[in-house]
C-alpha cells in the first residue's frame, strides 16, 4: 500500500471530527515506494496519531503530517522505542507533529503502556495500538516532545520492492439503505457515518445502547441495518440487539468491537446478530460486511 494515499484517505474521513481551528498541513512525498502490510491497520495508525495530535492541541493549533523516503542506519535506530523491529535499509517515514502542550520525559516513557492516558476520559489504547501495529510490520517509531513545544511522532515502515501504484477506490453503487450507527465514541460515529455515506447510505446515529433502541423503535420501518458496538453505556450492544429484534424480528444487526473476535460466535448466537465487524475497519471491510449481510438476508 501507499502510505501517502492512506494519509489522504484518513484525513478525508477525519475532517468531520477535527476542530475547525486546528489546521492540518500535508507534506506528502510523491511517488513513494509501497510498504507491505495490512491497509486497515496502517490507516488506524494514521488515524490514532492525528486524533492524538488534535486532542493534544485542543481548540486551536497546527498538525503537520509528512511522508518521505528515508534510509535508516545504525545511528538512526538507536532512538527507536523499545520493541521496535526496524533494521537498516529504506523505509517510508510517516511523521505527525503538533503544536500542543508537549509532554515531560516521564510522561513520554509511559504513553505506549496499555490503558495509560493523560485524558480524563481516555481509554489509553490509541498509542499502545500504534506501537503494536508498527512492531507487527517490522517497523520503528520515535517520539520527540517537550513541555510547551509540542510533540512529533515518526513511524518507519520498511519498503516493499514493488513501485507505488495508488489505486482509486471503486465508486459507490447507488443504494437506498438506511443504517443506524450505535457507538459511544463520537469520533467512531463520525468516521463510520462518513464511510457509509461514501457507500451511498443514509445514516442515523445513537450514543449508547438505550438511545440506540429508542432510535431504532422510532425509525424501525426504514432502518435496513444497524452497526452497534459490543460495549456501550446503559445497555450493552448484545442486549440492545436482542431488544431491536423484538421490535422487528428481521432486524439486521452487526456487532462491532475493537477487542478480540475470538468470542464473536457466542455473542452472535446469543444476540441473533447478522455479523461481527472487528475494529478498526476500512471502507472496503465495511462494504464487504454490508454486502454479505444483505446477500444472506435476501435468501
PAKEVEX-858776 format. One line per 8 residues: number of its first residue (from 1); for each residue y, x, z of C-alpha. Coordinates in steps of 0.05 Angstrom, whole numbers, plus 5000, padded with zeros to 4 digits. Layout:
<pts>
NUM) Y:X:Z | ...
</pts>
This chain:
<pts>
1) 5000:5000:5000 | 5073:5020:4991 | 5110:5026:5057 | 5179:5013:5027 | 5153:4948:4998 | 5124:4929:5066 | 5193:4941:5097 | 5228:4897:5046
9) 5176:4841:5054 | 5180:4844:5130 | 5256:4845:5133 | 5257:4784:5087 | 5215:4747:5139 | 5255:4773:5199 | 5325:4754:5175 | 5320:4687:5209
17) 5306:4719:5277 | 5354:4779:5278 | 5422:4763:5310 | 5476:4755:5257 | 5518:4811:5287 | 5461:4861:5282 | 5468:4898:5216 | 5404:4924:5184
25) 5414:4983:5138 | 5358:5001:5090 | 5349:5072:5064 | 5283:5065:5029 | 5256:5123:4989 | 5240:5107:4916 | 5172:5120:4885 | 5138:5139:4950
33) 5063:5154:4949 | 5019:5098:4974 | 4985:5101:5042 | 4914:5076:5054 | 4906:5024:5107 | 4908:4951:5129 | 4971:4920:5099 | 4978:4867:5153
41) 4974:4919:5208 | 5025:4964:5174 | 5072:4904:5167 | 5061:4889:5241 | 5084:4960:5258 | 5147:4949:5217 | 5159:4881:5249 | 5148:4905:5320
49) 5194:4965:5313 | 5250:4924:5282 | 5244:4868:5333 | 5243:4921:5388 | 5306:4952:5359 | 5342:4885:5355 | 5325:4869:5427 | 5349:4938:5449
57) 5416:4926:5415 | 5429:4855:5440 | 5487:4818:5408 | 5516:4870:5360 | 5498:4937:5331 | 5463:4973:5274 | 5389:4982:5258 | 5374:5035:5205
65) 5306:5031:5171 | 5289:5092:5129 | 5227:5113:5089 | 5215:5181:5059 | 5162:5231:5039 | 5153:5288:5089 | 5106:5347:5094 | 5082:5358:5165
73) 5066:5427:5191 | 5040:5450:5258 | 5111:5453:5287 | 5125:5381:5266 | 5061:5357:5300 | 5080:5383:5370 | 5128:5327:5389 | 5079:5272:5368
81) 5059:5221:5420 | 4995:5236:5458 | 4935:5210:5419 | 4968:5216:5351 | 4917:5237:5298 | 4963:5265:5245 | 4944:5331:5213 | 4986:5378:5169
89) 5000:5351:5100 | 5041:5299:5062 | 5059:5236:5099 | 5103:5175:5088 | 5153:5171:5145 | 5179:5104:5170 | 5240:5112:5214 | 5272:5056:5254
97) 5336:5076:5291 | 5381:5031:5333 | 5448:5037:5367 | 5423:5004:5431 | 5428:5026:5503 | 5375:5080:5496 | 5323:5099:5548 | 5312:5152:5600
105) 5256:5203:5593 | 5218:5168:5649 | 5221:5102:5610 | 5201:5134:5545 | 5139:5162:5579 | 5116:5091:5595 | 5136:5048:5535 | 5069:5054:5499
113) 5030:5032:5560 | 4999:4963:5552 | 5037:4909:5589 | 5096:4955:5606 | 5161:4922:5587 | 5235:4933:5601 | 5249:4860:5585 | 5242:4807:5639
121) 5201:4760:5595 | 5167:4814:5554 | 5091:4820:5548 | 5093:4895:5538 | 5045:4894:5479 | 5091:4909:5419 | 5095:4985:5424 | 5024:4992:5450
129) 5003:4955:5387 | 5045:5002:5344 | 5013:5064:5373 | 4944:5034:5367 | 4954:5018:5293 | 4983:5088:5279 | 4923:5121:5312 | 4874:5077:5274
137) 4908:5100:5209 | 4903:5174:5230 | 4979:5179:5233 | 5030:5204:5283 | 5091:5177:5320 | 5152:5206:5353 | 5207:5174:5394 | 5275:5203:5410
145) 5321:5167:5459 | 5377:5179:5508 | 5415:5131:5553 | 5476:5107:5515 | 5456:5140:5450 | 5404:5092:5421 | 5331:5103:5401 | 5295:5129:5339
153) 5222:5117:5325 | 5187:5155:5269 | 5119:5135:5244 | 5080:5183:5199 | 5024:5156:5155 | 4981:5202:5112 | 4990:5194:5038 | 4935:5167:4994
161) 4921:5202:4929 | 4940:5145:4882 | 5013:5138:4860 | 5052:5080:4889 | 5050:5015:4850 | 5083:4959:4890 | 5054:4893:4866 | 5096:4830:4869
169) 5065:4773:4910 | 5036:4716:4868 | 5083:4657:4862 | 5071:4599:4909 | 5037:4539:4878 | 5073:4473:4887 | 5048:4434:4946 | 5068:4373:4987
177) 5034:4397:5051 | 5069:4389:5118 | 5048:4439:5171 | 5063:4437:5246 | 5071:4505:5280 | 5060:4507:5355 | 5077:4574:5388 | 5117:4593:5449
185) 5148:4655:5416 | 5210:4639:5376 | 5201:4699:5330 | 5130:4679:5313 | 5152:4607:5298 | 5208:4632:5254 | 5167:4683:5215 | 5107:4636:5206
193) 5154:4580:5183 | 5185:4627:5132 | 5115:4646:5107 | 5095:4573:5099 | 5159:4556:5063 | 5145:4613:5015 | 5078:4578:5002 | 5114:4513:4987
201) 5101:4476:5052 | 5146:4434:5095 | 5147:4456:5167 | 5153:4424:5236 | 5155:4466:5299 | 5140:4459:5374 | 5148:4510:5431 | 5089:4491:5476
209) 5024:4453:5476 | 5052:4388:5505 | 5110:4387:5457 | 5062:4402:5400 | 5020:4340:5417 | 5083:4296:5421 | 5109:4322:5354 | 5041:4310:5324
217) 5039:4239:5352 | 5107:4224:5323 | 5091:4251:5254 | 5015:4243:5251 | 5013:4205:5184 | 5049:4261:5146 | 5022:4324:5180 | 4969:4358:5136
225) 4953:4417:5182 | 4970:4447:5249 | 4976:4521:5267 | 4972:4528:5343 | 4969:4588:5389 | 4910:4591:5436 | 4951:4609:5497 | 5010:4563:5509
233) 5052:4537:5568 | 5040:4467:5595 | 4978:4454:5552 | 4931:4506:5520 | 4921:4507:5445 | 4849:4486:5455 | 4866:4425:5497 | 4924:4407:5451
241) 4877:4410:5392 | 4829:4361:5426 | 4886:4313:5441 | 4911:4316:5369 | 4841:4298:5345 | 4841:4237:5389 | 4906:4215:5355 | 4877:4230:5286
249) 4803:4246:5282 | 4812:4283:5215 | 4868:4328:5241 | 4862:4398:5210 | 4880:4445:5268 | 4877:4521:5261 | 4877:4562:5325 | 4916:4627:5327
257) 4911:4686:5375 | 4934:4758:5379 | 4874:4777:5421 | 4802:4790:5401 | 4769:4737:5357 | 4701:4750:5389 | 4703:4685:5427 | 4733:4645:5369
265) 4668:4608:5352 | 4665:4579:5422 | 4737:4557:5422 | 4729:4527:5352 | 4668:4487:5372 | 4698:4464:5438 | 4763:4440:5407 | 4737:4417:5340
273) 4786:4463:5304 | 4783:4475:5229 | 4792:4551:5233 | 4816:4612:5270 | 4873:4658:5248 | 4879:4727:5280 | 4949:4752:5293 | 4982:4789:5261
281) 4971:4758:5193 | 5003:4766:5125 | 5026:4714:5075 | 4961:4727:5037 | 4919:4716:5101 | 4956:4651:5114 | 4948:4627:5043 | 4873:4642:5045
289) 4864:4605:5111 | 4903:4544:5087 | 4864:4542:5022 | 4797:4547:5059 | 4818:4493:5108 | 4837:4444:5053 | 4777:4461:5009 | 4729:4447:5067
297) 4763:4382:5086 | 4763:4358:5014 | 4687:4358:5011
</pts>
